[in-house]
């Protein structure tokens, strides 16, 4: 389903049982040697999906390591994003020069834990969420996931943190789209085009999926 949320330049690989049960390459395995088994399994599934997507774009096989910020260090000619949560894992990859940055995220379609919504949502978003629960969608989970996708697209371009309250969403549930307006001064690395980030979302009975793709026009 994630492939429906991204433009055709982007290749998506979603985990099947084979990816959830896959083994890491030795270099990757060393990076999570001390992690608990659940974390290792999610990491391995994410890497397996990333390897599939990179292979479909013609990139040679090789380890996909994490940088100091724990984000994947993609091949120089690629941009990508990985997401995993209980029951779902996917990677999205594109060639640099067609897509400038990518962010994908998946979350369980359930209410946020007590107190989290106030840390994640602006007052405008809280008001929208209070009146927008419908069609089996938990609006807090949607807002959280959309902001995760925005951050994943923002961070590789700027190298900086973007807080949850540094952007405000406008969500169109009828068309499955959202727009994140930045509430902080525009970063010079974004140039003149990216004053807001637009994305798409889909909802299943169990998960909320979101994606942001910034095209390199």
C-alpha positions in Angstrom: 0.0 0.0 0.0 2.9 2.4 0.6 3.7 2.4 -3.1 0.4 4.2 -3.7 1.6 7.1 -1.6 4.7 8.0 -3.6 5.4 9.2 -7.1 6.5 6.7 -9.8 10.2 7.6 -9.4 10.1 5.9 -6.0 10.5 2.2 -5.5 8.9 0.7 -2.4 9.5 -2.7 -0.9 7.2 -3.9 1.9 8.2 -6.7 4.2 6.8 -10.2 3.7 7.6 -13.0 6.1 10.8 -13.6 4.2 12.1 -10.1 5.1 11.0 -10.4 8.7 13.0 -13.6 9.0 16.0 -12.3 7.0 19.6 -12.3 8.2 21.7 -9.1 8.3 25.0 -8.7 6.5 28.0 -9.0 8.9 28.7 -5.2 8.9 25.0 -4.5 9.6 24.8 -7.1 12.3 27.7 -5.5 14.2 25.7 -2.3 14.5 22.9 -4.0 16.4 24.9 -6.7 18.2 23.8 -5.5 21.6 20.2 -4.7 20.7 17.3 -6.7 22.0 15.8 -9.4 19.7 12.8 -7.3 18.7 15.0 -4.4 17.7 17.3 -6.7 15.7 14.4 -8.3 13.9 12.9 -4.9 12.9 16.3 -3.6 11.9 16.9 -6.7 9.7 13.5 -6.5 8.1 14.1 -2.8 7.3 17.5 -3.6 5.8 16.1 -6.4 3.7 13.4 -4.1 2.3 16.0 -1.5 1.5 18.2 -4.0 -0.2 15.2 -5.1 -2.4 14.3 -1.6 -3.3 17.9 -0.6 -4.1 18.3 -3.8 -6.2 15.2 -2.9 -8.2 16.8 0.4 -9.1 20.0 -1.3 -10.2 22.3 -0.6 -7.2 24.8 -3.3 -6.3 24.3 -5.3 -3.2 26.2 -4.2 -0.1 25.7 -3.3 3.6 23.4 -0.4 4.4 24.9 1.0 7.6 23.6 3.6 10.1 25.2 7.0 10.6 25.8 8.7 14.0 22.2 9.8 14.1 21.1 6.2 13.5 19.6 7.1 10.1 20.6 4.9 7.1 23.6 6.0 5.1 22.3 5.5 1.5 24.5 5.1 -1.5 25.5 8.5 -2.8 23.3 8.3 -5.9 20.2 7.3 -3.8 17.8 8.8 -1.4 15.6 6.7 0.8 13.6 6.1 4.0 12.8 3.1 6.1 10.0 2.5 8.6 9.0 -0.3 10.9 6.5 -0.8 13.6 4.7 -3.9 15.0 3.3 -5.8 12.0 4.6 -3.6 9.2 8.0 -2.7 7.6 8.9 -0.9 4.3 11.6 0.9 2.6 11.2 3.6 -0.2 14.2 4.5 -2.4 14.7 6.7 -5.5 17.6 7.8 -7.5 19.1 11.2 -6.5 18.3 13.7 -9.2 14.7 12.5 -9.6 13.7 12.9 -5.9 15.5 15.2 -3.5 14.4 13.7 -0.3 12.0 11.0 1.0 10.2 10.3 4.3 7.9 7.3 5.0 6.4 6.2 8.2 4.0 3.6 9.6 2.3 3.6 13.0 -0.3 1.5 14.7 -3.8 2.8 14.1 -4.6 3.3 17.7 -4.9 6.2 20.2 -1.7 7.9 21.3 -0.6 7.2 24.8 -1.9 9.6 27.5 -0.1 13.0 27.3 1.6 12.4 24.0 -0.8 14.3 21.8 0.0 17.5 23.7 3.7 17.0 22.9 3.1 16.3 19.2 0.1 18.4 18.2 -0.4 22.1 17.9 -3.6 23.6 19.3 -5.0 23.7 15.8 -4.2 20.1 15.3 -5.7 19.1 18.6 -8.9 20.9 17.7 -9.0 19.1 14.4 -8.3 15.7 16.0 -11.1 16.2 18.5 -13.7 16.4 15.8 -12.2 14.2 13.1 -12.2 10.6 14.4 -14.1 8.8 11.7 -13.8 5.8 9.3 -11.7 3.9 11.8 -8.9 6.4 11.8 -7.2 7.6 15.0 -6.3 11.2 14.2 -3.5 11.4 16.7 -1.7 8.4 15.1 -2.2 10.1 11.7 -0.7 13.4 12.9 2.2 11.6 14.6 3.0 9.6 11.5 2.8 12.5 9.1 5.2 14.5 11.2 7.6 11.6 11.3 7.5 11.5 7.5 8.1 15.2 7.3 11.0 15.0 9.7 12.6 12.1 7.7 12.4 14.2 4.5 13.6 17.4 6.3 16.6 16.0 8.2 18.8 14.8 5.3 18.4 18.2 3.6 19.2 20.3 6.6 21.1 18.1 9.0 19.0 19.6 11.8 16.3 18.5 14.2 12.7 19.5 13.4 10.5 19.3 16.5 6.9 18.1 16.4 5.6 21.6 17.2 7.9 23.2 14.5 5.4 22.3 11.8 1.6 22.4 11.6 -0.5 20.0 9.5 -3.5 20.6 7.3 -5.1 17.2 6.6 -7.6 16.4 3.9 -9.1 13.0 4.9 -11.3 12.8 1.9 -8.4 12.8 -0.5 -5.7 11.2 1.7 -3.3 14.2 1.6 -1.7 16.5 4.1 0.5 19.6 4.0 3.0 20.6 6.7 3.6 24.3 7.1 6.9 25.1 8.8 6.5 27.3 11.9 10.2 28.1 12.2 12.4 30.3 10.0 13.0 28.6 6.6 16.3 26.7 6.4 18.6 27.9 3.6 19.3 24.4 2.5 15.6 24.1 1.4 16.1 26.8 -1.3 13.1 28.7 -2.5 10.7 25.8 -3.2 10.1 24.0 0.0 8.2 26.3 2.3 5.8 23.5 3.1 5.9 19.7 2.8 3.1 17.8 1.1 2.4 14.2 1.6 -0.1 11.4 1.3 -1.5 8.9 3.7 -3.5 5.7 3.8 -5.2 3.9 6.7 -5.9 0.2 7.3 -7.7 -1.3 10.2 -4.3 -1.9 11.9 -1.9 0.8 10.6 -1.5 4.4 9.4 0.9 4.9 6.6 2.3 8.3 5.5 4.8 9.5 2.9 6.5 12.7 1.8 8.5 12.9 -1.5 10.2 16.1 -2.5 10.8 16.0 -6.2 14.0 17.3 -7.7 12.5 19.3 -10.6 
